[in-house]
Amino acid sequence: MKHLLSAQDLTRDEAILLLDTAAQMAATQSREIKKLPTLRGRTVVNLFFEDSTRTRISFETAAKRLSADVINFSAKGSSVSKGESLKDTALTLHAMGADAVVVRHWASGAPHQLAHAGWLDAAVLNAGDGTHQHPTQALLDAFTIRRHLAGGTGDLAGLRVAIVGDVLHSRVARSNVHLLRTLGADVTLVSPPTLLPVGVETWPCATSYDLDATLADWKPDAVMMLRVQRERMSGGAGAFFPSALEYSRRYGLDHRRLAVLPDHTIVMHPGPMNRGLEISAQAADSDRSVIVEQVANGVAVRMAALYLLLAGGSSAEGTSI
């Protein structure tokens, strides 16, 4: 493994290797001393061109738990805000001797360019690019589903996952559809027609406009609620649905819909949540909710990704996944 850029590029064996390694990493985090010496002497740069809390802190924690040196780089207050290009930023990181660059960028494809343009000799991990991909989020979601519904091992064959909400602007949805399908799960996207992307019919999943029918008839094993990304909606949210109340009535997960779910079904959300819009406080805080656990699992998954990229994985040298 050289880079981790897209969940769509992962083979079943590569995905399971990452999940199995994450399980080993998670086991070490219950010890009194959580730190491992694995990446001592390596430098990991968090290069964030978009605001983030969970992902940035999760990657920083993961790198520090592996004893790597961590440099946090924010576009705000840096030379990027003065007009410095991605190329010049990459050349600076190369000169500093970065071993891995974790990048979040508003432009789809920026991590791929960083990895393949020849500007730096470092592993590149995509921490979210535009509305394109967020592979470690999909991996931590799969890891969470596997722990609760598949005994913590193997793939997710036969499991049903409903992904609900703003699919159009969601890199989480795109990443999850492909990774979950690679692992054998069946996925249904539930969304208003206005929040489904053009070409969604080519994705390896089903689509529905009716959340109540999906929950009652399909009986999903996991329900993943997506954040309504109003900041990405040109023309405002009103261009995509009549009102927040109407959206919540048609596509929000509340106590009534919670009661329809099978007893074993888990509730997920990538965060941050719009409580009262796509998910009620009762649903977010219910016994079914694994939302806080997803955050904890993110550290183990990102430890696994950094370990496999920097300490050697099973893929051929120089390959990109």
C-alpha positions in Angstrom: 0.0 0.0 0.0 1.4 3.4 -1.0 -1.7 5.6 -0.7 -5.3 5.5 0.6 -7.3 7.7 -1.8 -10.7 6.0 -2.5 -12.8 3.4 -0.9 -13.9 2.4 -4.4 -10.4 1.2 -5.2 -10.1 -1.2 -2.3 -10.4 -4.9 -3.1 -12.2 -7.2 -0.6 -8.9 -8.6 0.6 -7.4 -5.1 1.1 -10.5 -3.9 3.0 -10.5 -6.9 5.3 -6.8 -6.5 5.9 -7.5 -2.9 7.0 -10.4 -4.0 9.2 -8.5 -6.9 10.8 -5.5 -4.6 11.5 -7.9 -2.0 13.0 -9.3 -4.7 15.3 -5.7 -5.4 16.5 -5.2 -1.6 17.0 -8.5 -1.3 18.9 -7.4 -4.1 21.3 -4.2 -2.1 22.2 -6.3 0.9 23.2 -7.8 -0.8 26.2 -4.4 -1.1 27.8 -3.2 1.3 30.5 -0.5 2.6 28.1 -2.1 3.1 24.7 1.0 4.2 22.8 2.9 1.9 20.4 6.4 2.5 19.1 5.6 1.4 15.6 6.0 4.8 13.8 8.7 6.3 16.0 10.8 8.7 13.9 8.1 9.1 11.1 6.4 12.4 10.4 2.7 12.7 9.7 1.3 16.0 8.4 -2.4 16.8 8.7 -3.0 19.1 5.8 -6.6 20.5 6.1 -8.0 23.0 3.6 -11.5 22.5 5.1 -12.6 22.8 8.7 -12.9 19.6 10.6 -13.0 18.5 14.2 -13.6 14.7 14.4 -11.4 13.7 11.4 -8.4 15.9 12.2 -8.3 15.0 15.9 -8.9 11.3 15.0 -5.9 11.3 12.6 -3.8 13.2 15.0 -4.6 10.8 17.9 -4.0 7.8 15.7 -0.5 9.1 14.6 0.5 10.0 18.1 -0.7 6.6 19.5 1.8 5.1 17.0 4.5 7.4 18.2 4.8 9.4 15.0 5.7 13.1 15.0 2.6 15.1 14.0 2.4 18.5 12.2 -1.0 20.1 12.0 -1.3 22.4 9.0 -4.4 24.6 8.5 -5.1 26.6 5.3 -6.4 29.4 7.4 -3.6 31.6 8.7 -1.0 29.9 6.4 0.6 30.8 3.1 -2.4 29.1 1.3 -4.6 32.1 2.5 -2.1 34.3 0.7 -2.5 32.4 -2.6 0.1 29.6 -2.3 -0.7 26.7 -4.7 -1.2 23.1 -3.7 2.0 22.3 -5.6 4.1 24.8 -3.6 2.6 23.5 -0.3 3.5 20.0 -1.3 7.0 20.9 -2.2 7.4 22.6 1.2 6.2 19.4 2.9 8.6 17.3 0.8 11.4 19.6 1.9 10.4 19.0 5.5 10.7 15.2 5.0 7.0 14.3 5.6 6.4 10.5 5.5 2.6 10.7 5.3 0.3 13.5 4.4 -3.3 13.4 5.5 -5.2 15.8 3.3 -8.8 17.2 3.4 -9.6 19.5 0.5 -12.6 21.3 -0.8 -11.8 20.2 -4.4 -12.6 16.7 -5.5 -9.5 14.9 -6.8 -7.0 17.1 -4.8 -5.5 14.1 -2.8 -5.1 12.1 -6.0 -3.2 14.9 -7.6 -1.1 15.3 -4.5 -0.3 11.5 -4.6 0.5 11.2 -8.3 1.9 14.6 -9.5 5.4 13.8 -8.2 5.6 16.8 -5.9 6.4 14.8 -2.8 7.6 11.3 -1.8 5.1 10.5 1.0 2.0 8.3 1.5 -1.2 10.3 0.9 -4.3 9.6 2.9 -7.6 11.2 1.7 -9.4 12.6 4.7 -12.2 13.9 2.5 -12.2 15.7 -0.9 -15.1 17.8 -2.0 -18.2 15.6 -2.6 -16.0 12.8 -3.8 -14.5 10.3 -1.3 -13.8 9.8 2.4 -12.3 6.3 2.6 -11.4 6.2 6.3 -15.0 7.2 7.3 -16.3 4.3 5.2 -13.8 1.9 6.8 -14.7 3.0 10.3 -18.4 2.6 9.5 -17.8 -0.9 8.1 -15.7 -1.7 11.2 -18.5 -0.6 13.4 -21.1 -2.6 11.5 -18.8 -5.7 11.5 -18.4 -5.5 15.3 -22.1 -5.3 16.0 -23.6 -7.4 13.2 -21.0 -9.8 11.9 -19.2 -11.0 15.0 -16.2 -8.7 14.4 -14.7 -10.8 11.7 -15.0 -11.5 8.0 -17.0 -9.5 5.5 -20.6 -8.1 5.7 -22.3 -10.6 3.3 -26.0 -10.5 3.5 -26.3 -7.4 5.8 -28.7 -4.6 4.8 -27.6 -1.0 5.2 -29.9 2.0 4.5 -28.1 5.3 3.9 -30.6 8.2 4.4 -30.5 11.8 3.5 -28.4 14.3 1.6 -26.6 11.8 -0.8 -25.9 14.5 -3.4 -23.3 16.4 -1.3 -22.1 13.4 0.7 -18.6 11.9 0.2 -19.5 9.6 3.1 -22.4 8.1 1.1 -20.2 7.5 -2.0 -17.4 5.9 -0.1 -19.8 3.7 1.9 -21.8 2.4 -1.0 -18.7 1.1 -2.8 -16.9 -0.3 0.3 -20.0 -1.9 1.8 -20.8 -3.5 -1.5 -17.2 -4.8 -1.8 -17.7 -6.4 1.6 -20.9 -8.1 0.5 -23.6 -5.9 2.1 -26.7 -4.7 0.3 -27.2 -0.9 0.3 -30.3 1.2 -0.3 -30.0 5.0 -0.6 -33.1 6.8 0.7 -33.4 10.5 -0.3 -35.6 13.1 -1.9 -35.1 13.1 -5.7 -33.5 16.5 -5.4 -30.7 15.2 -3.2 -29.7 12.2 -5.3 -26.8 12.8 -7.8 -26.9 12.4 -11.5 -25.8 9.0 -12.5 -26.7 7.3 -9.1 -28.4 4.5 -11.1 -24.9 3.3 -12.0 -23.9 2.9 -8.3 -24.0 -0.6 -6.9 -27.0 0.0 -4.7 -30.8 0.5 -4.8 -32.5 3.8 -4.3 -35.8 4.8 -2.7 -37.7 8.0 -2.0 -39.8 6.5 0.8 -38.1 6.1 4.2 -41.1 4.6 5.9 -41.5 1.9 3.3 -37.8 1.1 3.3 -37.7 0.7 7.1 -40.9 -1.3 7.3 -40.5 -3.6 4.3 -36.7 -4.0 3.8 -35.9 -4.1 7.5 -32.3 -2.9 7.4 -29.7 -4.1 9.8 -28.1 -0.6 10.0 -29.5 2.8 9.3 -27.0 5.5 8.5 -28.3 9.0 8.7 -26.5 11.7 6.6 -26.0 15.3 7.6 -27.9 17.8 5.6 -25.0 19.9 4.2 -26.7 23.3 3.9 -23.3 25.0 3.4 -22.8 23.1 0.1 -26.3 23.9 -1.3 -26.1 26.6 -3.9 -29.2 28.7 -3.6 -29.8 27.6 -0.1 -31.6 24.5 1.4 -34.9 25.8 0.0 -33.7 24.9 -3.5 -33.6 21.2 -2.5 -36.6 20.7 -0.1 -39.6 22.9 1.0 -38.6 23.4 4.6 -36.6 21.9 7.5 -39.9 20.7 9.0 -41.0 18.9 5.8 -37.6 17.3 5.4 -37.6 16.0 9.0 -41.2 14.7 8.5 -40.3 12.8 5.4 -36.6 11.8 6.0 -35.8 12.3 9.7 -35.2 9.4 12.0 -37.4 10.0 15.1 -38.9 7.8 17.9 -41.8 6.6 15.6 -39.4 5.3 12.9 -37.1 4.0 15.6 -39.9 1.7 16.9 -40.3 0.2 13.4 -36.8 -1.1 13.2 -35.8 -4.7 14.0 -34.5 -5.2 17.5 -30.9 -5.7 16.3 -30.7 -2.7 14.0 -28.1 -0.1 14.8 -28.3 3.7 14.1 -25.3 5.5 12.7 -24.3 9.0 11.7 -20.9 10.3 10.4 -21.3 13.6 12.4 -21.6 16.4 13.0 -25.4 15.9 13.6 -28.2 18.4 12.9 -30.3 17.2 15.8 -34.0 17.8 15.1 -33.4 17.8 11.3 -32.1 14.4 10.0 -32.1 12.8 13.4 -34.0 13.4 16.6 -32.2 13.6 20.0 -34.1 10.5 21.1 -32.8 8.5 18.1 -29.2 9.9 18.5 -29.1 9.0 22.2 -31.0 5.7 22.0 -29.5 2.3 23.0 -29.4 1.5 19.2 -27.1 4.4 18.5 -23.4 3.6 17.8 -22.6 7.2 16.9 -20.1 7.9 19.7 -18.6 4.4 19.1 -18.0 5.4 15.5 -15.7 8.2 16.7 -13.7 5.8 18.9 -13.5 3.3 16.1 -12.1 6.0 13.8 -8.9 6.2 15.8 -8.3 2.4 15.5 -9.1 2.4 11.7 -6.8 5.4 11.1 -4.0 3.8 13.2 -4.4 0.7 10.9 -4.2 2.8 7.7 -1.1 4.7 8.9 0.5 1.4 10.1 -0.1 -0.4 6.8 1.1 2.6 4.7 4.2 3.4 6.7 5.3 0.2 8.4 4.6 -2.1 5.4 1.5 -3.9 4.2 0.9 -6.9 1.9 0.3 -5.0 -1.3 3.1 -4.6 -3.9 5.4 -1.6 -3.3 4.2 1.5 -5.2 0.6 0.4 -5.6 -2.2 2.8 -4.8 -5.5 1.8 -3.3 
